[in-house]
Amino acid sequence: LEVVKGARLVRMTEQEFQVQRERMRATCQQCHAESFVRSQLGRGDQMIREADRLMAEAIEIVAGLYRDG
């Protein structure tokens, strides 16, 4: 986790996330309609939620394997 934080690959607070998201939204809206930008950001959010769900499931499976020896 420290390596990931050090490389700034993740936003560790909601405020950091919102600052980056606003920058992205402003950049995208220079060429795209606001509704399109919102839609695409929402799709990205959904993809991240699904990836988080799959990662949590994988962690549970691996933990179970360790428990079973």
C-alpha positions as CSV (number, residue, x, y, z in Angstrom):
1,L,0.0,0.0,0.0
2,E,2.8,2.4,0.8
3,V,4.3,1.9,-2.7
4,V,1.0,2.6,-4.3
5,K,0.4,5.7,-2.1
6,G,4.0,6.8,-2.9
7,A,3.5,6.5,-6.6
8,R,0.1,8.4,-6.3
9,L,-1.7,5.7,-8.1
10,V,-4.7,6.0,-5.8
11,R,-6.6,8.8,-4.3
12,M,-6.5,8.2,-0.5
13,T,-9.2,10.7,0.4
14,E,-12.6,11.7,-1.1
15,Q,-11.3,15.3,-1.4
16,E,-8.3,14.1,-3.5
17,F,-10.6,12.0,-5.7
18,Q,-13.1,14.9,-6.2
19,V,-10.3,17.3,-7.2
20,Q,-9.0,14.9,-9.9
21,R,-12.6,14.1,-11.0
22,E,-13.4,17.8,-11.4
23,R,-10.2,18.3,-13.5
24,M,-11.1,15.4,-15.7
25,R,-14.7,16.7,-16.1
26,A,-13.5,20.2,-17.0
27,T,-11.1,18.9,-19.5
28,C,-13.6,16.6,-21.2
29,Q,-16.2,19.3,-21.3
30,Q,-14.0,21.4,-23.5
31,C,-14.9,19.0,-26.4
32,H,-17.9,17.0,-25.2
33,A,-21.4,17.8,-23.9
34,E,-21.9,17.8,-20.1
35,S,-24.5,15.0,-20.4
36,F,-22.0,12.8,-22.3
37,V,-19.2,13.5,-19.8
38,R,-21.5,12.7,-16.8
39,S,-22.6,9.5,-18.6
40,Q,-19.0,8.4,-19.3
41,L,-17.8,9.2,-15.8
42,G,-20.7,7.1,-14.4
43,R,-19.8,4.2,-16.6
44,G,-16.2,4.4,-15.3
45,D,-17.5,4.5,-11.7
46,Q,-19.6,1.4,-12.4
47,M,-16.5,-0.4,-13.8
48,I,-14.5,0.5,-10.7
49,R,-17.3,-0.8,-8.4
50,E,-17.4,-4.1,-10.3
51,A,-13.6,-4.4,-10.2
52,D,-13.7,-3.7,-6.5
53,R,-16.4,-6.4,-6.1
54,L,-14.3,-8.9,-8.0
55,M,-11.2,-8.1,-6.1
56,A,-13.0,-8.6,-2.8
57,E,-14.3,-11.9,-4.0
58,A,-10.9,-13.0,-5.1
59,I,-9.4,-12.0,-1.7
60,E,-12.1,-14.1,0.1
61,I,-11.3,-17.1,-2.1
62,V,-7.6,-16.9,-1.5
63,A,-8.2,-16.4,2.3
64,G,-10.3,-19.5,2.2
65,L,-7.6,-21.5,0.5
66,Y,-5.1,-20.4,3.1
67,R,-7.5,-21.5,5.9
68,D,-7.9,-24.9,4.2
69,G,-4.2,-25.2,4.0
